Structures are given as structure tokens and as C-alpha cells.
């Protein structure tokens, strides 16, 4: 059963590390924010993996955006299956092929949240990177490659895949030139590295600018890949960078 979370207010982490809660912001998804140090150069939305929550990827922002150039948002997935112990974006009948009903529900909620964030922050889609880990990567691809959605500044894809869902196809022709960073472990026993290789091949063939990394890692974000990810992110959202 889909557990729909109401917007209960935004929790922000200041530069001093303290948390504070602001008035409720209308959204179907709970999320956290890490504000920029000054005027933001862009927006980074990080979608967590299976069985965690909105806190999981917030520390990643400090590693790949240490100067706090970006406004960072980490949403919580809407679904908590019985006995799961954490939140999911969708049910998993088969790796690479999300359950359609829960996938479409989550995608609609994320689309609503992204639209609200653009309106709230004044940061345009063309200055926004969508990123994630595992099934959070699948959702990042789903929103970034959907032809009905705005084209973002890029996709940061850790250990995930382009989802295969009945009725959904990535609009790759309209995304030509969009930067994509892919990092995946060859020892990943949860999502095989073949998914990343196929994504790289497919996206590159369609004209997207793919930076691809593999390492001898399992199903986690390999710290050795983070300097390259930080460099890619800085270039994707550099002041004056041309839109994709």
C-alpha cells in the first residue's frame, strides 16, 4: 500500500550544522534541504536508494559540493512496504523493471515536488541536476528523460539503471547534449554493472554527454569516485555554463 506523506514543513541544515523547521510547504513528499552559502549557482536534488530516507544522501552534498554553491534537496520516497524498515520509490518485482503502479505514483509526486522547488527557489530546471543512488538513480532518469518534463542540467547516476516500465520510454532525442555522470561497481550483487554499461551505451548513442566510471565496488557509492563526481557537478552547474 502506498504511504503518501504530507508536507509537514521543511527541515533545513544550516552552515553551523544546526537543524531548524520552517512553515509547511505544500508537497506530497517530505524532504530536507541544505541551503547554499550564498546566492545559489544551481539546484541539486538527490533521491535516496531502497530502504532508507531523506537523510541518507544529505552528507553526500558536503562531499560533492563542499563550497555550498548549490541549494540541495533530499526527498523521502513515498512507499514503505510492510517489514521493509525504510522507504521505497516503487515495488520491485524484477531488478530494472519497477512495478508500474507504484513507479508512476512516485514519478508524479516527484514531478510535483520538482515543479514546486523551481517555483520556490527561483532556480530553473536548466540549472538543476537530478541525482541518486540505486532506485533513486532510476527515478532521476525517469524524471530527467521524460519528454513531458523540463530538460535538467544533468543526471548524477550512482549504481542504478534506466527503468523499463510499460507505457514509459525515455525521450532521448530531446535530451541530446545533456551531461550524465554514471558510476557503478563491478562487484555490485544487487544491480549488475551491465545496467550501467547499457545506460552509458544507449545515452551516448543518442548524443548525451556521458562520463562513465567503473570500480571494484559493491552496491554502494564508491568514495574513490566522488572527486570525479564533484568535478563533473561543478562543470555542469558552473556559472555561465551553457544549458543542455
C-alpha positions as CSV (number, residue, x, y, z in Angstrom):
1,X,0.0,0.0,0.0
2,X,1.3,3.4,-0.9
3,X,2.1,5.5,2.2
4,X,1.5,9.1,1.0
5,X,3.4,11.6,3.1
6,X,2.0,15.1,3.7
7,X,4.2,18.2,3.6
8,X,4.9,18.7,7.3
9,X,7.3,21.6,6.9
10,X,10.9,21.9,5.7
11,X,13.8,20.9,7.8
12,X,16.9,22.8,6.9
13,X,20.6,22.2,7.9
14,X,22.4,25.5,8.3
15,X,26.1,26.1,7.8
16,X,26.6,25.7,11.5
17,X,25.1,22.2,11.3
18,X,22.0,23.1,13.3
19,X,18.6,22.0,12.1
20,X,15.5,24.2,12.1
21,X,12.0,23.7,10.7
22,X,10.2,26.3,8.6
23,X,6.5,26.5,7.9
24,X,4.8,23.8,5.9
25,X,5.4,23.8,2.2
26,X,2.7,22.2,0.1
27,X,4.1,18.9,-1.2
28,X,3.2,15.2,-1.2
29,X,6.7,14.3,-0.2
30,X,8.7,15.0,2.9
31,X,12.2,16.4,2.2
32,X,15.2,18.0,3.7
33,X,17.2,20.9,2.4
34,X,20.8,22.1,2.7
35,X,20.8,25.8,1.8
36,X,23.7,27.3,-0.2
37,X,26.3,29.6,1.5
38,X,25.2,32.5,-0.7
39,X,23.3,33.1,-3.9
40,X,23.0,29.5,-5.4
41,X,24.6,28.5,-8.7
42,X,22.0,25.8,-9.1
43,X,19.8,23.1,-7.5
44,X,20.8,19.6,-6.7
45,X,18.1,17.1,-5.9
46,X,19.3,13.7,-4.5
47,X,17.0,10.7,-4.5
48,X,17.9,8.1,-2.0
49,X,18.1,4.3,-2.5
50,X,15.9,1.4,-1.4
51,X,15.1,1.1,2.3
52,X,16.5,4.5,3.6
53,X,15.1,8.0,3.8
54,X,15.7,11.7,3.1
55,X,18.7,11.8,5.5
56,X,20.7,9.2,3.6
57,X,22.3,11.3,0.9
58,X,22.4,14.6,2.6
59,X,26.0,14.1,3.7
60,X,26.9,13.4,0.1
61,X,26.2,17.0,-0.7
62,X,29.0,18.2,1.6
63,X,31.5,16.0,-0.3
64,X,30.5,16.8,-3.9
65,X,29.6,20.5,-3.2
66,X,31.9,21.4,-0.3
67,X,31.8,25.2,-1.1
68,X,28.0,25.1,-0.7
69,X,27.4,26.6,-4.1
70,X,24.2,24.7,-4.6
71,X,20.8,24.5,-3.0
72,X,20.4,20.8,-2.1
73,X,17.2,18.9,-1.6
74,X,16.8,15.3,-0.5
75,X,13.2,13.9,-0.8
76,X,11.9,10.9,1.1
77,X,10.3,8.2,-1.1
78,X,6.6,7.7,-0.5
79,X,6.3,4.0,-0.1
80,X,7.1,1.8,3.0
81,X,6.3,-1.8,2.3
82,X,5.4,-4.0,5.3
83,X,8.6,-5.1,7.0
84,X,10.8,-3.1,4.8
85,X,12.4,-0.9,7.5
86,X,12.7,2.1,5.2
87,X,11.2,3.9,2.3
88,X,11.0,2.8,-1.4
89,X,10.2,4.7,-4.5
90,X,8.4,1.7,-6.0
91,X,7.9,-2.0,-5.5
92,X,10.5,-4.3,-7.1
93,X,9.1,-7.4,-9.0
94,X,12.3,-7.5,-11.0
95,X,15.5,-5.6,-11.0
96,X,15.4,-3.0,-13.7
97,X,11.7,-3.2,-14.1
98,X,9.8,-1.3,-11.4
99,X,6.2,-2.1,-10.6
100,X,4.2,0.3,-12.9
101,X,1.6,1.5,-10.4
102,X,4.0,2.5,-7.6
103,X,6.5,3.8,-10.2
104,X,4.0,6.1,-11.8
105,X,2.7,7.3,-8.4
106,X,6.2,8.2,-7.2
107,X,7.1,9.8,-10.5
108,X,4.0,12.1,-10.4
109,X,4.8,13.1,-6.8
110,X,8.4,13.8,-7.7
111,X,7.4,15.9,-10.7
112,X,5.1,17.9,-8.4
113,X,7.9,18.4,-5.9
114,X,10.5,19.4,-8.6
115,X,8.0,22.0,-10.0
116,X,7.4,23.4,-6.5
117,X,11.1,23.6,-5.8
118,X,11.7,25.5,-9.1
119,X,8.9,27.9,-8.2
120,X,10.0,28.3,-4.5
121,X,13.7,28.8,-5.2
122,X,13.6,30.6,-8.5
123,X,16.2,28.2,-9.8
124,X,15.4,27.0,-13.4
125,X,15.3,23.4,-14.5
126,X,18.3,24.1,-16.7
127,X,20.3,24.9,-13.5
128,X,19.1,21.7,-11.8
129,X,20.9,18.4,-11.5
130,X,18.8,15.3,-10.6
131,X,20.9,12.6,-8.9
132,X,20.5,9.5,-6.8
133,X,21.6,6.1,-5.8
134,X,20.2,2.7,-6.8
135,X,16.4,3.1,-7.2
136,X,16.9,6.8,-6.7
137,X,19.0,6.8,-9.8
138,X,16.1,5.1,-11.6
139,X,13.8,7.9,-10.5
140,X,16.4,10.5,-11.6
141,X,16.5,9.0,-15.0
142,X,12.7,8.8,-15.1
143,X,12.2,12.5,-14.4
144,X,15.2,13.7,-16.4
145,X,14.5,11.7,-19.6
146,X,10.7,12.1,-19.7
147,X,9.7,14.0,-22.7
148,X,6.8,15.7,-20.9
149,X,9.3,17.1,-18.3
150,X,11.8,20.0,-18.5
151,X,15.3,19.2,-19.5
152,X,17.6,19.5,-16.5
153,X,21.3,20.5,-16.4
154,X,22.3,16.8,-15.9
155,X,21.9,13.5,-14.2
156,X,24.2,12.1,-11.5
157,X,23.7,8.3,-11.6
158,X,25.2,6.1,-8.9
159,X,24.6,2.3,-9.1
160,X,21.3,2.4,-10.9
161,X,19.6,1.9,-14.3
162,X,17.2,3.4,-16.8
163,X,13.9,1.9,-15.8
164,X,11.9,-0.4,-18.0
165,X,8.2,0.3,-17.4
166,X,5.2,-0.4,-19.6
167,X,4.0,2.9,-21.2
168,X,7.2,4.8,-20.4
169,X,10.0,5.5,-22.8
170,X,12.9,7.9,-22.4
171,X,12.8,10.8,-24.8
172,X,16.4,10.6,-25.7
173,X,16.3,12.7,-28.9
174,X,15.1,15.7,-26.9
175,X,18.0,15.3,-24.4
176,X,20.9,15.4,-26.8
177,X,23.8,17.2,-25.3
178,X,22.6,16.7,-21.7
179,X,25.5,15.7,-19.3
180,X,25.2,12.4,-17.4
181,X,27.7,11.1,-14.8
182,X,27.5,7.3,-14.2
183,X,29.4,5.4,-11.6
184,X,28.9,1.7,-10.8
185,X,30.7,-1.1,-9.1
186,X,31.8,-4.2,-11.0
187,X,31.2,-6.2,-7.8
188,X,27.6,-5.0,-7.4
189,X,25.5,-8.0,-6.5
190,X,22.2,-6.1,-6.3
191,X,22.1,-4.1,-9.6
192,X,24.5,-5.7,-12.0
193,X,27.1,-3.4,-13.7
194,X,25.6,-4.4,-17.0
195,X,22.8,-2.0,-16.4
196,X,25.2,0.9,-16.1
197,X,27.1,-0.2,-19.2
198,X,23.9,-0.4,-21.2
199,X,22.8,3.0,-20.0
200,X,26.1,4.5,-21.0
201,X,25.9,3.0,-24.4
202,X,22.3,3.9,-25.0
203,X,22.7,7.5,-23.8
204,X,25.9,8.1,-25.7
205,X,24.4,6.8,-28.9
206,X,21.6,9.3,-28.5
207,X,24.0,12.2,-28.2
208,X,24.0,12.7,-24.4
209,X,27.4,13.6,-22.9
210,X,28.2,10.7,-20.7
211,X,31.1,10.5,-18.2
212,X,31.3,6.8,-17.2
213,X,33.2,5.3,-14.3
214,X,33.5,1.7,-13.0
215,X,35.4,0.5,-10.0
216,X,35.8,-2.7,-8.0
217,X,33.0,-1.8,-5.6
218,X,29.8,-3.4,-4.5
219,X,26.4,-1.9,-4.2
220,X,27.4,1.4,-2.6
221,X,28.8,4.8,-3.6
222,X,32.5,4.3,-4.0
223,X,34.3,7.1,-2.3
224,X,37.1,6.9,-4.9
225,X,34.6,8.2,-7.5
226,X,33.5,11.2,-5.5
227,X,36.3,13.6,-6.6
228,X,35.3,12.9,-10.2
229,X,31.6,13.4,-9.4
230,X,32.4,16.7,-7.6
231,X,34.3,17.9,-10.6
232,X,31.6,16.9,-13.0
233,X,28.9,18.6,-10.9
234,X,31.0,21.8,-10.7
235,X,31.2,21.9,-14.5
236,X,27.6,21.0,-15.1
237,X,26.4,23.9,-12.9
238,X,29.3,26.3,-13.4
239,X,28.1,30.0,-13.6
240,X,27.5,30.8,-17.2
241,X,27.5,27.1,-18.3
242,X,25.5,26.6,-21.5
243,X,22.2,24.8,-20.9
244,X,22.0,21.2,-22.3
